[in-house]
Amino acid sequence: MPELTSRLLLAMPTGDSGRDAALHVKPRDIRLVAERLLCQDWFLEDVCGLDLADGLAVLYHFAHWTRPGRVVVRVMLERDKPECPSIEGIYPGASWHERETCDFFGIEFTGAANTTPLLLAERLDPAPLLKRPEQRIPRGRVWPQGEWVGPAGGHSLAEELMSICGEEGEQ
């Protein structure tokens, strides 16, 4: 099992974070993962951006309606054209979060019905929460458990989610 979860970049975070699992997925897989989470009664808490030395990250936080625990899904994007498929068709509340993330990080959510700036009067260039290159932290310092091991909270949710994405995982 450790070799499988390591290859899929699946981990148990250290300490009492309240997370069942944290996954790295490719942008093309975020809709599949969101659909599977919705079918299993997970709701979307938030979507946010993060400017790292490796590129831009979109973080999705999900919680469950009837049991404790959270799932964090991370998507890394190229800095030169940060685009991620919108999940608002699966979780309608994602629209607000995606528009806010676009306002502050310049990340475009493809397929979104409404791309009007949410909080800013217009799109700024550069986006206001992008950092100067020397201020960006490498992904490995933000998520030191990058090569994760162990089952996800004692259940197979994370393994199931990664199985719908293919076996290669996101690097």
N, C-alpha and C positions, 0 to 999 in steps of 0.2 A: 504493500500500500504506500509506503513512503516514496518509492520511486515514481509511482503514478502521480501522487499529489505534487511532488516536486516538479515533474515534467509539466503539469498543468498550472503551475504557479498558484497553488492553493495553500492556504495556511490558517492556522489558529493564531490569532494575534496574541502577544504576550500580555499578561496581566488581566485585570477584570475590565475589559473594554465593553462588554455586553454584545460583542459581535460573535455570530456563529461562524461567519466565513467572510473572507475578502478575496475577490477574484480580479485578475487582469484579463480583459477580453479585447478583441479587435473591434474597431468601430462597426464593421459589418455584422457583428454578432450581438450588439447591444439590444436590438429589437427582439431577437429570439430569447435572450436571457430575461428581458422584461416581461415578455408574454408568459414564459414559464413561471416566473415569480407571481404574476397576477393570478394565474390558474391555481396557485397554491396558497392564496390568501395573503400575499405580502403586499403592503402598500408602500408607495413612494413617499419618503420623508422629504428629500431634497435632492437637487442637482446643483453642483457647483464646479467651478474651474480652479485650476492651480497652474501657475507658471513655473516650470522646472527647467533645469539645464538640458534635459533630454527632450523637451517639447512641452506641449500643453496637455494637461490631463483634465478629463471630465470625471467627476466622482458622483456616483449615484448611491444614495443610502436608502435602504428598504428596511421596514420593520414588519412584524407579523401581527395580525389582528388578535390572535388568541393565545399566543405563547411569547415568552420573552426571547429576545435575540434580534440581531440585525445582520444584514448582508450588505457589504460594500462592494460595488462593482466599479472598477477603474478602467478608463479607456485612455490610452495615450494617443496623441495626435501630432502630426507634423506641424512644426511652427510656421512653415511657409504657406500652408493652406489648411488651417485648422477647421475641418468639417467632421461632423458626427451626425448620424441619422437621428432624427427626432423620435422620441417615444411618446409624444402627446397623443397619438392615435390609440395607444395602449393605456396610458395614464394621462387623462386630460389635464390634470393639474401640473403636469410637467411643462406645459406651455409657459407658465409664469417663470419657472426656474430657468428654462432654456433661454428665454428672452433676456433675463437678468444676466446670465452667464455670457450671452452674446454682447450685451452692453459693456460689461466690465473686462472681458477677455478677448473679444473679437472672434469667438468660436461660432461658426455658422452651423445651425441645426437643419440639415437638409430634410425636406418634406414637411416642415412645419407650416401650419396654415396661416399663422400670423407672425411675421418677422419685424413688426413695428417695434422700434426701441421702447423698452418698458419704463426705464427710469431716467434716461438721458434724452435731451432734446433731439440729438442727432448722433450718428455713429462718429466716434472720435478715432483719430489715427495718430498715434497708437492708442489702443484701448487703455483706459485709465489704470487697470490693475496689472498690466504687463510690467515686468521688472527689467531693469538694465541687465545686460548679460552678466556682469560681475556679481550681481545680487542673486542670481538663480542658483538653487541648490540641486545637486544631482538626485535623481530618483532614489538611488540606494541609501542616501542619508535620510530621506523622508520615510521610506518604507524599508528599513534595514532587514526585515524578514522576507525580502524579495524572493528568495528561493525557499518557499514554504514547505513545511512538512506536517503531517498529521491529518486526521479526519476533520471534517468541518462540524464541530459541535456534537460529535457522536452520531451524526446522521449523514445520509448520502446526498444532501441537497447540492452542495458545491460540486461534487463529482457529477451529479446529474446535469447541472447547469453547464459544466465544461464539456460534457459529452455531446451536447447539442451544438457546441461551437467547433468541434473537431478536436484532434489530439495535440495540435502544436502549441496552443496557448499563446499568450502575448508576451513578448520579451521586453 
